[in-house]
């Protein structure tokens, strides 16, 4: 029993008659029934709205509870077969003899074992029933939440939304709502244009394949051909390639002493060649026309 707080005596004895009108040091009333160690010794005004202590912040994270009904047995834990195998009864219950000294202890242990078996069976079945009920409640909450979300999404527009929305054109609104017509007036023309584009792409691919086939004879496929191509382009150590003053390429032994195409005059550029073709100078334009004509007559690249 906690000790009783003694009643505190007055601070001082009654003052004499000539000092009774003296000013006191404190104006707060004295709680005579509480000691100085009490928190209610001084009267503190309390707010009208009560305050409650906050819950303490729990540190750490709770582990994910494991599934107690997960088992590698063919029978589930809540089944009678699994419980029967887990709480097997003895084949032969031995009763203590009439002259056994520990008869009471043995009977007590047998009763304790039977109690544990019954508690295990009831506990497993109760846990399974609680799990089924909690999963059903969780599924019901999810379904209700989904139904509410669908209902709110499919609900008609409110008047306040219609009256306060910004002005958007009907075409933009139909595009955002996915209500644009799928049948186009020019769909047949678009289909023909697409077919023409695909045909042009196929023609280009066929032409490139034919060029690859016709130029296959000039491919380098062996080391001997590679060496020969390098010698034709750069010459050998004994007869290197050079340029003359006109920009022609040939062996240095034949008068091509230049080390670069700029040994002589400025070489003809691409622009000069194109101007010659446009103006019809030389036989370049005639050769190109003859080549195109032969390709059209033979049906292939040359």
C-alpha positions as CSV (number, residue, x, y, z in Angstrom):
1,X,0.0,0.0,0.0
2,X,1.6,3.4,-1.0
3,X,2.4,5.8,1.8
4,X,-0.1,8.4,2.5
5,X,0.8,12.0,1.8
6,X,0.7,13.8,5.1
7,X,-1.2,17.0,5.3
8,X,1.2,19.9,5.2
9,X,1.2,22.3,8.1
10,X,0.8,26.1,7.5
11,X,3.8,28.0,6.3
12,X,4.1,30.0,9.6
13,X,2.4,30.6,12.9
14,X,-0.2,33.3,13.1
15,X,1.4,36.7,12.9
16,X,1.2,39.0,15.9
17,X,-1.5,41.7,16.0
18,X,0.8,44.5,14.9
19,X,2.0,42.5,11.9
20,X,-1.3,41.1,10.6
21,X,-1.8,43.8,8.0
22,X,1.7,43.2,6.5
23,X,1.9,42.3,2.8
24,X,2.5,38.6,2.0
25,X,5.3,37.3,-0.3
26,X,3.0,35.1,-2.5
27,X,-0.6,35.7,-3.7
28,X,-1.3,32.1,-4.7
29,X,-3.5,30.1,-2.4
30,X,-1.7,27.4,-0.3
31,X,-2.7,23.8,-0.9
32,X,-2.6,22.6,2.7
33,X,-3.5,18.9,1.8
34,X,-0.6,18.4,-0.7
35,X,3.2,18.4,-0.1
36,X,5.7,20.3,-2.2
37,X,6.7,17.1,-4.0
38,X,3.2,16.8,-5.6
39,X,2.7,18.1,-9.2
40,X,-0.6,19.6,-8.0
41,X,1.0,21.7,-5.3
42,X,0.7,24.8,-7.5
43,X,-2.5,25.5,-9.3
44,X,-1.9,25.6,-13.0
45,X,-4.8,26.6,-15.3
46,X,-5.8,23.7,-17.6
47,X,-7.1,24.3,-21.2
48,X,-10.8,23.5,-21.8
49,X,-9.9,21.1,-24.6
50,X,-8.2,18.1,-23.1
51,X,-4.8,17.0,-24.5
52,X,-3.7,13.4,-24.8
53,X,-0.2,12.1,-24.9
54,X,1.1,11.1,-28.3
55,X,1.9,7.5,-29.1
56,X,5.6,6.8,-28.9
57,X,7.4,6.4,-32.2
58,X,8.2,2.7,-32.7
59,X,11.7,2.2,-34.1
60,X,12.5,-0.4,-36.7
61,X,10.2,-2.4,-39.0
62,X,8.0,-5.3,-38.2
63,X,8.9,-8.5,-40.1
64,X,6.6,-9.9,-42.7
65,X,4.6,-12.7,-41.0
66,X,5.2,-16.0,-42.6
67,X,2.5,-18.3,-43.9
68,X,2.0,-20.8,-41.1
69,X,-0.2,-23.0,-43.3
70,X,2.5,-23.4,-46.0
71,X,3.7,-27.1,-45.9
72,X,5.4,-29.6,-48.2
73,X,2.9,-32.3,-47.2
74,X,0.2,-33.3,-49.6
75,X,-2.4,-32.6,-47.0
76,X,-3.0,-29.0,-45.8
77,X,-2.4,-28.2,-42.1
78,X,-6.0,-27.5,-41.3
79,X,-7.1,-30.9,-42.7
80,X,-8.0,-33.8,-40.3
81,X,-5.4,-36.1,-41.9
82,X,-2.6,-33.7,-41.2
83,X,-3.8,-33.0,-37.6
84,X,-4.3,-36.8,-37.0
85,X,-0.7,-37.4,-38.1
86,X,0.7,-34.5,-36.0
87,X,-1.2,-35.6,-32.8
88,X,-1.0,-39.3,-32.9
89,X,-2.4,-41.3,-30.0
90,X,-0.4,-44.1,-28.5
91,X,-1.1,-47.5,-29.8
92,X,-1.4,-48.9,-26.3
93,X,-2.0,-46.6,-23.4
94,X,-0.2,-48.1,-20.4
95,X,-2.0,-47.5,-17.1
96,X,0.1,-47.4,-13.9
97,X,-0.2,-50.4,-11.7
98,X,-1.9,-50.4,-8.3
99,X,1.5,-50.3,-6.5
100,X,3.2,-47.8,-8.8
101,X,4.8,-44.9,-6.9
102,X,4.6,-42.4,-9.8
103,X,1.0,-43.2,-10.7
104,X,-0.2,-39.6,-10.2
105,X,2.7,-38.1,-12.2
106,X,2.1,-40.5,-15.1
107,X,-1.6,-39.9,-15.2
108,X,-0.9,-36.1,-15.0
109,X,1.5,-36.4,-18.0
110,X,-1.1,-38.3,-20.0
111,X,-3.7,-35.7,-19.3
112,X,-1.3,-33.0,-20.2
113,X,-0.4,-34.6,-23.5
114,X,-4.1,-35.0,-24.4
115,X,-4.7,-31.4,-23.5
116,X,-1.8,-30.3,-25.8
117,X,-3.1,-32.3,-28.7
118,X,-6.6,-30.9,-28.3
119,X,-5.2,-27.3,-28.0
120,X,-3.1,-27.9,-31.2
121,X,-6.1,-29.1,-33.2
122,X,-8.4,-26.3,-32.0
123,X,-5.6,-23.6,-32.4
124,X,-4.8,-24.7,-36.0
125,X,-8.5,-24.7,-37.0
126,X,-9.1,-21.4,-35.3
127,X,-6.1,-19.8,-37.0
128,X,-7.3,-21.1,-40.4
129,X,-10.8,-19.8,-39.9
130,X,-9.4,-16.4,-38.9
131,X,-7.1,-16.4,-42.0
132,X,-10.1,-17.2,-44.3
133,X,-12.2,-14.4,-42.7
134,X,-9.4,-11.8,-42.9
135,X,-8.7,-12.6,-46.5
136,X,-12.4,-12.4,-47.4
137,X,-12.6,-9.0,-45.7
138,X,-9.5,-7.8,-47.5
139,X,-10.9,-9.0,-50.9
140,X,-14.2,-7.4,-50.1
141,X,-12.5,-4.0,-49.3
142,X,-10.5,-4.2,-52.6
143,X,-13.6,-5.0,-54.6
144,X,-15.6,-2.2,-53.0
145,X,-12.7,0.2,-53.6
146,X,-12.6,-0.9,-57.3
147,X,-16.3,-0.5,-57.7
148,X,-16.2,3.0,-56.1
149,X,-13.3,4.0,-58.4
150,X,-15.2,2.7,-61.5
151,X,-18.4,4.4,-60.4
152,X,-16.6,7.8,-59.9
153,X,-14.8,7.4,-63.2
154,X,-18.0,6.6,-65.1
155,X,-20.1,9.2,-63.3
156,X,-21.5,12.1,-65.4
157,X,-19.9,15.4,-65.3
158,X,-20.9,17.7,-62.5
159,X,-22.6,21.0,-63.3
160,X,-19.8,22.9,-61.6
161,X,-17.2,21.2,-63.9
162,X,-19.3,22.1,-67.0
163,X,-19.7,25.7,-65.9
164,X,-16.1,26.3,-64.9
165,X,-14.2,24.5,-67.6
166,X,-12.1,26.4,-70.1
167,X,-13.3,27.0,-73.7
168,X,-11.9,24.2,-75.9
169,X,-12.8,23.6,-79.5
170,X,-15.0,20.6,-80.4
171,X,-12.3,19.0,-82.4
172,X,-9.9,19.0,-79.5
173,X,-12.6,17.7,-77.2
174,X,-13.4,14.9,-79.6
175,X,-9.8,14.0,-80.0
176,X,-9.2,13.8,-76.2
177,X,-12.4,11.8,-75.7
178,X,-11.6,9.4,-78.6
179,X,-14.8,10.3,-80.5
180,X,-13.2,11.2,-83.8
181,X,-14.7,9.4,-86.8
182,X,-12.6,6.5,-88.0
183,X,-13.9,6.6,-91.7
184,X,-12.0,9.1,-93.8
185,X,-13.2,10.5,-97.1
186,X,-9.8,10.2,-98.6
187,X,-9.1,6.7,-97.3
188,X,-9.0,5.2,-100.9
189,X,-6.5,7.9,-102.1
190,X,-4.4,7.3,-99.0
191,X,-4.4,3.6,-99.7
192,X,-3.2,4.1,-103.2
193,X,-0.5,6.5,-102.2
194,X,0.7,4.0,-99.6
195,X,0.8,1.2,-102.3
196,X,2.8,3.5,-104.6
197,X,5.2,4.2,-101.9
198,X,5.6,0.5,-101.1
199,X,6.1,-0.3,-104.8
200,X,8.8,2.4,-105.1
201,X,10.6,0.9,-102.1
202,X,10.4,-2.6,-103.6
203,X,11.8,-1.3,-106.9
204,X,14.7,0.4,-105.2
205,X,15.5,-2.8,-103.2
206,X,15.3,-4.9,-106.4
207,X,17.6,-2.5,-108.2
208,X,20.2,-2.7,-105.4
209,X,20.0,-6.4,-105.3
210,X,20.5,-6.6,-109.1
211,X,23.5,-4.2,-108.8
212,X,25.0,-6.5,-106.1
213,X,24.5,-9.5,-108.4
214,X,26.0,-7.8,-111.5
215,X,29.0,-6.4,-109.6
216,X,29.8,-9.7,-107.8
217,X,32.5,-10.5,-110.4
218,X,34.6,-7.6,-109.1
219,X,34.5,-8.6,-105.5
220,X,37.7,-9.4,-103.7
221,X,37.4,-12.9,-102.2
222,X,41.0,-14.0,-101.8
223,X,44.4,-12.7,-100.6
224,X,45.9,-12.9,-104.1
225,X,43.1,-10.6,-105.4
226,X,43.6,-8.2,-102.5
227,X,47.4,-8.0,-103.2
228,X,46.8,-7.4,-106.9
229,X,44.3,-4.6,-106.1
230,X,46.8,-2.9,-103.7
231,X,49.5,-3.1,-106.3
232,X,47.3,-1.7,-109.0
233,X,46.2,1.2,-106.7
234,X,49.6,2.0,-105.1
235,X,52.2,0.2,-107.2
236,X,55.1,-1.9,-105.9
237,X,58.3,-1.0,-104.2
238,X,60.1,-1.3,-107.4
239,X,57.6,0.6,-109.5
240,X,55.5,3.0,-107.4
241,X,52.6,4.9,-108.7
242,X,52.9,8.6,-109.5
243,X,51.1,11.5,-111.2
244,X,52.1,13.6,-114.2
245,X,51.5,17.2,-114.8
246,X,48.1,16.5,-116.4
247,X,46.8,14.6,-113.3
248,X,47.0,11.1,-114.9
249,X,48.1,8.1,-112.9
250,X,50.8,5.7,-113.9
251,X,54.2,4.1,-113.0
252,X,57.0,6.5,-112.3
253,X,59.2,4.8,-114.8
254,X,56.8,6.2,-117.6
255,X,57.2,9.8,-116.6
256,X,54.7,10.1,-113.7
257,X,57.0,11.6,-111.2
258,X,54.5,13.4,-109.1
259,X,53.7,12.3,-105.5
260,X,50.1,13.6,-105.5
261,X,47.3,14.6,-107.9
262,X,48.2,18.2,-107.4
263,X,51.7,17.8,-109.0
264,X,50.5,19.5,-112.1
265,X,47.4,21.6,-112.7
266,X,44.3,21.6,-110.6
267,X,42.4,18.3,-111.2
268,X,38.8,18.4,-112.5
269,X,36.3,18.5,-109.7
270,X,32.8,17.1,-109.4
271,X,31.2,20.4,-110.3
272,X,33.2,20.6,-113.6
273,X,32.1,17.1,-114.5
274,X,28.5,17.9,-113.8
275,X,28.7,21.1,-115.9
276,X,30.2,19.0,-118.8
277,X,27.3,16.6,-118.6
278,X,24.7,19.4,-118.5
279,X,26.3,21.2,-121.4
280,X,26.7,18.1,-123.5
281,X,30.5,18.4,-123.8
282,X,32.3,15.3,-124.6
283,X,31.0,11.8,-124.9
284,X,30.1,11.4,-121.2
285,X,26.4,12.4,-121.6
286,X,26.1,10.1,-124.7
287,X,27.6,7.2,-122.7
288,X,25.2,7.7,-119.8
289,X,22.2,7.8,-122.2
290,X,23.3,4.7,-124.1
291,X,23.8,2.9,-120.8
292,X,20.2,3.8,-119.6
293,X,18.8,2.8,-123.0
294,X,20.5,-0.6,-122.8
295,X,19.3,-1.1,-119.3
296,X,15.7,-0.4,-120.3
297,X,16.0,-2.8,-123.3
298,X,17.6,-5.6,-121.4
299,X,15.6,-5.2,-118.2
300,X,18.7,-5.1,-115.9
301,X,21.6,-3.0,-114.7
302,X,24.8,-2.9,-116.8
